[in-house]
Amino acid sequence: MSNKLTILSFVALTFACLAFANEPKPLQDFCVADPNASVKVNGLVCKDPMKVQAEDFFFSGLHLMGNTSNPVGSRVTTVFAAQLPGLNTLGISMPVVKVNGLVCKDPMQVQAEDFFFSGLHLRGNTSNPVGSRVTTVFAAQLPGLNTLGISMVRIDYAPWGQNPPHIHPRATEILTVLEGTLQVGFVTSNPDNRFITKVLKKGDVFVFPVGLVHFQHNVGNGYAVAIAALSSQNPGAITIANAVFGANPPIPGDILAKAFQVDKSVVEQLQSKF
C-alpha cells in the first residue's frame, strides 16, 4: 500500500511540475480569477486588482479526509483557480476585460504609431527626495511591445541622486551609462546576501538579474543618464522602502520592529515619511 502511495505521489508531482512549466510568463503582479464575470474567455477573467483581498489567495480544507465511499474508493479534492482564485495566471485576450497583460488590437487596425515612441531624449525631472526620475517605455507607452517580452527605460540622476534599492519581479535589467558616473549594485538571495557593486562610467554596461534587490547612485557632481532594457513588457518595480514602510494599509509596526530589530517608535518614524 505504501509503495502505491509513493508512486501516486510521484505521478501527481510530475504532472504538477509539467503543468507549472507550461504556465505563461506573468505580465503583472497577479491575475486573480473572477468567476462571476459574464465574459467567456480561454481561462478565467482577471478580477479588478483594486478589489483583490487576502481571501483570494487563501484556501482551507486539505486537512480534511475526502469521502471515499464510492465504487473506486477514492476522492479527489481540487485546489484549482475555481477554488483558489489567486492561482489564476493564464494569458487571455478579449476586449473590455482584465487580462494577464494587455488585450491585442485588431491586426488590421495596427499603424506604425503603435510601434513608435518619442521622448527619451528629454531629461526627466529629478526634483524629488531621491534625486532621480525613471521614464518608462513599456507596453502602456509603446503598444507594439505587447507580448514581445521586452521594454526599456531612461533614468536621470541629479548630482548625488539615486534610483533607490528596488526589485523587478518579472525582468532582468541591463543598464548602459550614457553620461556621468554611477555606483551600482545588487544583493544575492538568502542565505548569502552578497553585495556585488561596481562604479560605472560613460559607455559601461551592467546587468541586474531578475528579482534581486539593486540600485544606482550618482557619485558625481554633475547629472547622470542611463538607458536600461528589461526582459518583460511590464517588469514591475517594488521599491524596498516604499513597500515596507509605505504599504497601504500599513504593515503593523510590531512586525517591522521585530524584523529590523529596532524599537517600534523607529518604525513609526520611518512610516511617517511614506
C-alpha positions in Angstrom: 0.0 0.0 0.0 2.8 2.4 0.9 4.5 1.7 -2.4 1.3 2.5 -4.3 1.0 5.8 -2.4 4.6 6.6 -3.2 4.1 6.0 -6.9 0.8 8.0 -6.9 2.6 10.9 -5.2 5.4 10.8 -7.7 3.0 10.8 -10.6 1.0 13.7 -9.1 4.1 15.8 -8.5 5.3 15.0 -12.1 2.1 16.3 -13.6 2.1 19.3 -11.3 5.6 20.2 -12.5 4.6 19.8 -16.1 1.6 22.0 -15.6 3.7 24.6 -13.9 6.2 24.5 -16.7 3.6 25.3 -19.3 2.1 28.3 -17.5 2.7 31.6 -19.5 5.0 34.1 -18.0 3.0 36.6 -15.8 2.8 40.1 -17.2 1.6 41.7 -13.9 1.8 41.1 -10.2 -1.2 38.7 -10.2 -4.4 37.8 -12.2 -7.0 36.8 -9.6 -9.8 34.8 -11.2 -13.2 36.4 -11.3 -15.7 33.5 -11.5 -18.6 35.9 -11.7 -17.5 37.6 -14.9 -20.0 37.2 -17.8 -17.4 37.3 -20.5 -16.3 34.0 -21.9 -12.6 33.6 -22.3 -9.9 30.9 -22.6 -9.3 30.6 -18.9 -10.7 32.9 -16.3 -11.1 36.7 -16.4 -8.9 38.7 -14.1 -10.5 40.4 -11.1 -10.0 44.2 -10.8 -6.7 44.4 -8.9 -8.1 47.1 -6.6 -10.8 44.7 -5.4 -8.4 41.8 -4.6 -8.4 40.7 -1.0 -6.3 38.3 1.1 -9.1 35.7 0.8 -8.4 35.5 -3.0 -5.1 33.9 -2.2 -6.3 31.5 0.6 -7.8 28.0 0.7 -8.6 25.9 3.7 -9.6 22.2 3.7 -6.8 20.0 2.6 -6.5 18.6 6.1 -10.0 17.0 5.8 -10.3 13.4 4.6 -12.4 13.1 1.4 -15.4 10.8 1.3 -14.1 7.6 -0.3 -17.5 5.8 -0.1 -17.8 5.2 -3.9 -17.1 2.4 -6.3 -13.5 3.3 -6.9 -12.7 4.0 -3.3 -11.1 7.4 -3.7 -11.9 11.1 -3.6 -10.0 14.0 -5.3 -10.2 17.4 -3.5 -9.2 20.0 -6.0 -7.5 23.3 -5.4 -7.8 24.9 -8.8 -8.4 28.5 -9.7 -12.1 27.9 -9.2 -11.5 27.2 -5.5 -8.4 29.5 -5.1 -8.8 32.5 -7.5 -5.3 33.7 -6.8 -3.9 30.7 -8.7 -5.1 32.2 -12.0 -2.2 33.3 -14.2 -3.5 32.2 -17.6 -3.0 34.6 -20.5 -6.3 35.7 -22.1 -7.1 38.1 -24.9 -10.6 39.6 -25.2 -11.7 43.2 -25.3 -13.1 45.0 -22.3 -11.9 42.5 -19.7 -9.0 42.4 -17.3 -6.3 40.1 -18.8 -2.8 38.9 -18.0 -1.1 41.7 -19.9 -2.9 43.8 -22.5 -5.6 42.9 -25.0 -4.4 42.6 -28.6 -5.5 45.2 -31.1 -7.2 44.1 -34.3 -4.2 43.5 -36.6 -6.0 45.2 -39.4 -6.1 48.4 -37.4 -2.5 48.4 -36.4 -0.5 51.5 -37.5 3.2 52.5 -37.5 2.5 54.7 -34.4 1.8 51.6 -32.4 5.5 50.7 -32.7 6.8 54.2 -32.1 7.7 56.2 -29.0 9.4 59.6 -28.8 10.7 61.3 -25.7 13.8 59.5 -24.4 16.0 62.5 -25.4 14.3 64.6 -22.8 15.7 64.9 -19.3 13.4 63.7 -16.5 12.6 65.9 -13.6 14.8 64.9 -10.7 13.4 67.4 -8.2 12.3 64.8 -5.7 13.6 63.3 -2.4 15.7 60.6 -4.1 17.0 62.8 -6.9 16.2 60.6 -9.9 13.5 60.1 -12.5 12.6 56.9 -14.5 11.0 57.4 -17.9 9.4 54.1 -18.9 8.8 52.7 -22.3 6.5 49.7 -21.5 3.6 48.3 -23.5 1.4 51.0 -21.9 3.5 53.7 -23.6 4.6 51.7 -26.7 1.7 49.3 -27.6 3.7 47.4 -30.1 5.8 45.9 -27.3 2.8 43.8 -26.1 3.6 40.1 -25.9 7.2 40.7 -27.1 8.8 40.4 -23.6 11.0 43.4 -23.7 10.9 47.1 -22.6 13.2 49.9 -21.8 13.6 53.0 -19.5 15.6 56.2 -19.3 16.9 57.1 -15.8 18.0 60.6 -15.0 20.0 61.3 -11.8 20.6 64.6 -10.1 24.1 65.1 -8.6 24.4 62.5 -5.8 20.9 61.3 -6.6 19.9 57.6 -6.6 17.5 55.1 -8.0 16.9 53.6 -4.6 17.0 49.8 -3.8 14.2 48.0 -5.6 13.4 44.8 -7.5 11.8 44.0 -10.8 9.7 40.9 -10.1 9.4 39.9 -13.8 12.5 41.1 -15.5 16.3 41.1 -15.8 17.7 44.5 -16.4 20.7 45.5 -18.5 21.9 49.1 -17.9 24.1 51.3 -20.0 25.6 54.6 -18.7 25.3 57.4 -21.2 26.6 60.3 -19.1 28.1 60.6 -15.6 29.5 58.1 -13.0 27.2 55.7 -11.2 27.8 53.3 -8.4 25.6 50.3 -9.0 25.0 47.1 -7.1 22.7 44.2 -6.2 22.3 41.7 -3.4 22.1 38.0 -3.9 19.3 35.9 -2.4 19.3 34.3 1.0 21.2 33.0 2.8 24.4 34.5 1.4 23.1 38.1 0.7 26.3 39.0 -1.1 26.6 42.7 -2.0 28.0 43.0 -5.6 28.9 46.5 -6.6 30.9 48.5 -9.2 31.4 52.1 -10.3 30.4 52.6 -13.9 31.4 55.4 -16.3 30.1 56.5 -19.7 29.7 53.6 -22.0 29.8 50.9 -19.3 27.2 48.2 -19.1 25.9 46.3 -16.0 23.3 43.6 -15.6 20.8 43.1 -12.7 19.4 39.6 -12.5 15.7 39.2 -12.2 14.1 39.6 -8.8 17.3 40.8 -6.9 17.4 44.0 -4.9 19.5 46.5 -6.8 20.2 50.3 -7.1 22.1 53.0 -8.9 23.7 56.0 -7.2 25.2 59.1 -9.0 28.6 59.6 -7.4 29.5 62.6 -9.5 28.9 66.3 -9.1 27.0 66.5 -12.5 23.9 65.0 -13.9 24.0 61.3 -15.0 21.9 59.5 -17.5 21.4 55.8 -18.2 19.3 53.6 -20.5 18.2 50.2 -19.5 16.5 47.3 -21.3 14.3 44.9 -19.4 13.1 41.4 -20.3 9.4 42.0 -19.8 6.9 44.3 -21.4 5.8 45.1 -17.8 8.7 44.3 -15.5 7.1 45.8 -12.4 9.1 47.7 -9.7 9.0 47.3 -6.0 11.0 50.0 -4.2 12.0 48.4 -0.9 11.5 51.4 1.4 8.1 52.3 -0.1 6.9 48.7 0.0 8.0 48.1 3.6 7.3 51.5 5.2 4.6 52.8 2.8 2.3 49.8 2.4 -1.4 50.6 2.3 -2.7 49.6 4.7 0.5 49.8 6.8 2.3 46.7 7.9 1.9 46.5 11.7 4.7 48.3 13.5 5.5 45.4 15.8 6.1 43.1 12.8 8.6 45.5 11.3 10.2 46.3 14.7 11.0 42.6 15.1 12.1 42.2 11.5 14.5 45.1 11.7 15.4 44.6 15.3 14.6 48.2 16.2 12.2 49.9 18.6 8.6 50.4 17.3 9.0 54.1 17.6 11.7 54.0 14.9 9.4 52.1 12.6 6.6 54.6 13.1 9.0 57.4 12.3 10.0 55.8 9.1 6.4 55.0 8.2 5.5 58.7 8.6 7.9 59.6 5.8 6.0 57.4 3.3 
